[in-house]
Every structure is written in structure tokens, then in C-alpha cells.
Amino acid sequence: MPQHIANKQKWSLGAGFFATSFVNQSLMVLAIPFYQMTLGIDPFLLSIVLILPFLLASLLNPWVGHLSDQYHSRFGRRRPFIFVSAWICGLLYGLVWMVPEHWSAHSQLAYFALTSLLLYCGYVFLNVPMTCLSFEISRDPQNRLALMGFTTYFVKLGTLLYQWLFPLAQLALFSSVFFGIKVVGWGVGIGVIALLGMLPAIFCQEQAFVRQPSSRIRLRDSVELLKHNKTLSIILLVCVLQLGGSAFSASMDYYLLVYYVHGGDLILGSIDKGWLSTAYTLLGMFAIPLLLRWSTRAGKIKVLRGVLLLTALGGLVKWFLFVPGIGLWIVFDALLCTLIWSAMSTVIPAIIADTSDQHSQRTGQHSEGRFVALFTLVANLSAGLAILLAGLSLNLSGFDADLGSHQSSDSLTIMRLILAGGTFTFSILAWALIRYQIDENNK
């Protein structure tokens, strides 16, 4: 009989994922308009500083997953990590935006690199145990899929809000954008990340755990896990294509909104980006019940195939949407492309949780931490690749923030090709992987 999940556990876990979404996503959302568009940092240098701390911290994932699997205390395995890490992340998030404006560009980059590295390290200790906790709350696949859908609402709500952080920092009530970014940063750090992030540690209950003999963490073990689990390997490749390739393509939308649609007006471009993200979030929320019902009836793999085809179509349509004078028609982009991002936080984790259960039943060993660590590591590496490619592409295209509205036509055309053509190409590649490499066995 499916295990009932108490409402206080669902809501507190949702609040926890809301907090982690701010740690992981809003840093880049704020860093690009603040460090690059406001302070004038070179986009390629900024992309390196964004990616290196992210990737270095990601190397901790296997170790943290193993540690979380084996840790034992009277408070549980996952909860102590979640409570402490939530407050560490909240404090570090506020420090990221305390960079002195009179420093040189290199000093500002060094400050951002150090504080973001510490923040991402704290994020690993928060995200991996919290994701493991979401896998373990219920062992019933459909019940767990419903939980993934429920927590996705909170992730989407985070997306709705953090896209408005920079416009908020520019409000006239602040003496300058530098003061505004500090107020917003500390507000998010304490009010969102620390206070909400600790709730799963207080209200979620962990299942009974029989401690197992600990073994040394080896990279070979993760390679063997992928080698003998085809579904996991293909799903992780799909994550690379979506979180790396498609996310890289999507990163051009902010620049096009500012420098092409609005002729270099950062405020209007930021507002349009906020409205577009709002449309993505609201439509993504409405899409969650559709994804859950569709997955229950057709199977998770068929759902991914259908969503990827729709996203590929959306990629082609982007060419005609990101143009001057488009107005509110820009939200049509969200109608075609929002489903894949909802699937990344509902269907994909549910498939990985199912494969983790199958592995545990077959081997008799707890493996949630290893599966979550692999998934998180691949997601982080892919996101880092997207950031690096975005910065490199902007430099190669001839983009220069100092030119404002006078960007070259070639530069803008390259951005449009990346946005539209990249989204189409990476989505079709992911669809082909699932269509021809995975049997339909996830009902």
C-alpha cells in the first residue's frame, strides 16, 4: 500500500527546494546584469569565474553523497547536513554582493570567485542530502512522482521570483544599484535560503536506516554504476544536452532582449526578461499536473520524447519571437518551451529515483546518495559548460557591453542563431537518444 506523505513534510521539503533553487540559479541571474552589464566585467572572464567555482565544488558531490549515505546521528543521516548548510549558504550568499565598487575589475572578479566557491561548496552539502531525502520519503514510484511534481511548484515559484531580483535592486528607493544589490542579496540569503532551507531538517522524517560497512569512495565505482545501468547513462546524457546545450542556447535570450529587442536599454530588457520568466513559471506550474497524468498513463520515457519534440519546435519559433516590437507576444516562447524545464525537475528525478530503488533491491545496499551525487555532478558540469560556452560565444560574436545599443548586426545574428538553432538541435539529439536507446519500461 502506498505510503502517505504528511503535508508538513511535503510543504517543508518544497520550501527546501525553493531555497536551493535560489542558491543554484539566482547567483548567475544576478551576476550577469550586475558584474557584467553594470560593472563592465568581460563576459568570457565572468563565465570562467562563474564556472570554475561551480565545477570545483561539484567534485565534492560523490564524497558528500557517500558521506550522507553513511552518516549516523540521533537526528538522522540527511537532516543535520541540511540544517547547518542552509545557514552557511544564506550567510555566504549575502557576502557575494558585498564587493566594493571602487575595486579594480580583477579584484572584483577575485572576490566573486572566492565567495561563490565557498557558496557552491555549501550548496553541495545542502542539495545532495535534501534530494536524497526526497527520494526516501516514499518508496512507491507513483507517490514519489507526485512528490516530485509538488516540489517542482516551489522550484517554479523560485524561478518566478529570482528573475525580478535585479529589477528590484534598481528601484528608486535605493540610493544606487550597488546599495540595492546588497539589500536584495542579504534579504534572499537570510530570509529565503537560511530560514526556508532549514525547514526539511525540522519537519521531515527519515526512514529507518540500517548502517552498512563503509568503503572507500572510488571514481571507478561510479563508472561501473553507469556501465551496468543503461537507462541511467542515457538519462544523464539527456541532462547534458538539456542543461548544457539547451541552457547555453537559452542564455542568449537575456542579451537579445536588452541589445536587440530594446536597443541596449538594460532596464526595459530586464523587465521583459522578468515577464518572460514569469510566463515560463506560471505555464510550468499549470503543466505539472499534465506531466504527472501523462507519465502515469503513457510512461515517463514517452513523456520525455513528446516534450523534447515540442521543445525542438519551440526552438524554431524563437527566431521569429526575439525581434524588436514583439511586445507581449514574447510569452509565446514559454508556451512551447516550458514543459522540458518542468520535466527536468519532475520526470527526470523520478526516473533516477526508480533506478536507484532497483539497484538497492538488486544489491541490498543503500545507494541514494551515489545516484543523487551522479545526477547532481552531471547537472552541475552541464550548467558550467553552458556558462563557459555562453561567455566564449559572446566574445567570439563581437559583443561588447560598452557599445550599448550599437552592437554589430553580425553579433546579434549569431546570438539569434544560437538561441533558435541551438535549442532545436540539442532537443532533437536528446529525443533521438531516448527514442532509439531506451526501451519503454517506466510506466
Disulfide bonds with the S-S distance in Angstrom:
none
